[in-house]
Amino acid sequence: MAVVDLQLLVQTLLYFCIFLSGFAISIPVGVNTIKFDGMCILYAVFAKGDGISKFRMQSSSRANCNFPVYTSVFACIFYGLGFGCYNAYAVWKSRANQSIGSAMWVMPFILINSTLFVMLLINACMISVGYKVFCDQLKEYSGIFSCGDGKNIKWINMATSDTFTTGDYARLLTVAQIACWTACLLFLFASCLGILRFYRNRRLRQSPSDRERIGQSEPTA
């Protein structure tokens, strides 16, 4: 039975988990924006109604919702899928050559993963804090006890005077928050594995025999 590089295998699984988390972030946030007639509810501002409705909600900047969506699409879905496949290929090659991991680029991926970790951390904070601001004000102005109960309220678009239903926005944003914080941890773990690989490769190159074997291995990057 062929033995594969265990660290490469773990990295491959991490990237595919990051890929899946991207959908769990972008879809709920995007669906909520659509359900609220294109309004972003993260950091939304509330005020007392004018007799037609009990309260009025002013949408926050669309950037508060677009940034988490686009970041998760490019940083998680595209990047996770691309480098998941790249590492999967390296795992397959490691069945015949155990030193294949030592011939791969490491430092660029450490820097990229660290940068994306910071971006996903910002995403997670934006979603969590923005949703809390929305819930606190909704409960204050509507009188409901649970933020999720807002799905039973008749919402009115003040710009068009059209009524609409919001759906279960609380569950969707809970999923988005969990997925975003999970993606942060996955990128942090991927960065740590990259640092571990960097020092591991450094030690291997200090040995003449290992350096000769690495030099003869087929580069994958």
N, C-alpha and C positions, 0 to 999 in steps of 0.2 A: 504493500500500500504506500503510495507516494505521500511524502510529508510536505506540507506547505509552510510558508513563513507565517507564524501565528500572529505577529504584530501587523503584518500586511492584511491578514484576514480580519482582524479587529477593526483596522482603519477602514476597510471596505464596508463592513457592517455599519460603522459610524456614519459614513457618507450617505449610505442608502437610508438610514434613519433620519438624517438631516433632510434628505430629499422628500421623505414623507411628511416631515414636520412642516415643510414649506406650504403644503396644501392645507394642513390643519390651521395655519395662520392666515393665509391669504383668502381662502374661501369664506370663513365666517365673517371676517371684517368686510369683505366685498359684498357679501349677501346682506349684511346689516345695512350698509350704505344704500343698497338698492331698495330694501324694505322701507327705509325711512325717506323715500322719495329723493334719493341722491344727497341727503343731508348726513354729515358726519356727526355722530353722537358723542364721540370722545371729546371731552372738555366743553360740551355744549353748555350754553348759558340759558337759565330759565328766568321767567318773570311772571307776575300775576296776570291772569286773563283779563279780557275786556268785556265780559258778559257772554260772549259766544262760547268761550272755553274757560276752564278753570285756571289754566296756566298757558304760557306761551314758551316755546323752546326756540332759541336762536342757534342755528348750526354753527359749529366751530369751522375753522379753515379745513378745506378738503385735504390739505397736505397732512393733517393729523391722521387721516385714514389711508391716504395714498402712500405715504412713506412706509408704513408697515407692510402694505400689500406688495409694493414693488420691491422692497428689500427682501422679503421672503421669497418672491418669485425668482429673483436673480441670485441672491446669496444662498438660498436653500435648494430650490428646485433645480435650476440650471447648473449651479456649481456642484451641488450634491450628486446629481445624476452623472455629470461629466467626470468628476474625480472618483465617484464610486465605480464607474466602468473602467477607468484608468487603473485603479487599484485592483479591481477584479482580474484584469488582464495580467497584472504583476503577480497576483496570487497564483494564477494558472501557470505562469512561467516559472514560479518558484518551486513547482513540483519537480522540475528537472534541474534547477539551479538555485540552491538555497541562498546564494550570495546576491541574488538579484536586487534585494532591498537595499544593499549597500551601494548599488550603482545608480539609485534613483536620486533625483534632486530632493532636498529636504528643506533648506533654509527658506526658499520662496514660499513654500506651503505653510511654514511656521508663521511667517509674516502675514500671509493672506488669512489664515485661520484666526490669528490673533485680532486682525482688523475686523473680520466678520463677527467675531465674538463681541467686540465692542458695539458694532452696529446692531446686532441682535439684542444686546443688553439695553440699548437705547429703545429699540422696538418694544421690548417687554415692559419697560418702565412707562412708555407712552400709552400702551394699551391698558395696563393695570391702573395707573394713576388717572388716565382719562376716563376710564369706565367708572372709577370710584367717584370722580367729580360729577359725572352724569347721574349716577345713582343717588348720591347725597342730595343733589338739587331736585331730582325727580320726586324723591320721598318727601322733601320739604314742601314743595309747591302742590303736589297732588294729594298728599295725605295717605299714600299707600304705605304698608309696613315692610314689604319686600320689594326690592327693585324689579324682580321678575314679574311682579303683578302688573307692571305697566303694560304688558301685552294685552290686558283686558280693557285698557282705556281706549276710547275713540280719539285717535290722533287727527289733527287738522293741519294741513299745509297752509300756513298763513299767506304764502305768496299766491296760491291758486284757490284757496278755500276748499280744497278737496280733502275728503277723509281717507284714511288708509289704515291698514293693520300692520303691525310691526313684526309679528311672528315671535318666536321664542329667542329674542335677542340676548337674554341673559345666559342661556345655555351656549349659544354660539360664541359669545365673547369669553365665557369661561374656558371653552375649548381652545380658543385662540391664545389666551393667557398661558394655559398649561403648556401648549405646544411651543410658544415663544420662549418661555423659561427653560423648557427641555432642550430646545435648539441651542440656547446659550451654553448649557452644560455640555452638550455634544461637541460644540466648537472648542470649548475649553479643554475637553478631554482629547480632542484631535490635536490641539496645539501641544499638549503635554506629551502625547505619543510622538509627535514630530521632534520635540526636544530630546526625548529619550533615544529616538533613532539617530539624531545628529551626534550625540555623545557615543552611542554604540558604534557608529561608523568611524568616528575618530579613533576609538580604541583599536578597531580592526585594522586601520591604516597604519598604525604604529608597528604592526608585525609585518616583517618582510614577506613571509609566506602568504599571509592574508592579503597584503597589498598586491602581490603578483596574481592571486586568484581573482581579486576584484577587478584588476585591470584586464583580465581575460574574459570576464563576464560580459554579456550583451547588455549595453545600456538601454534603459527604457524611457529616458527623458532627455 
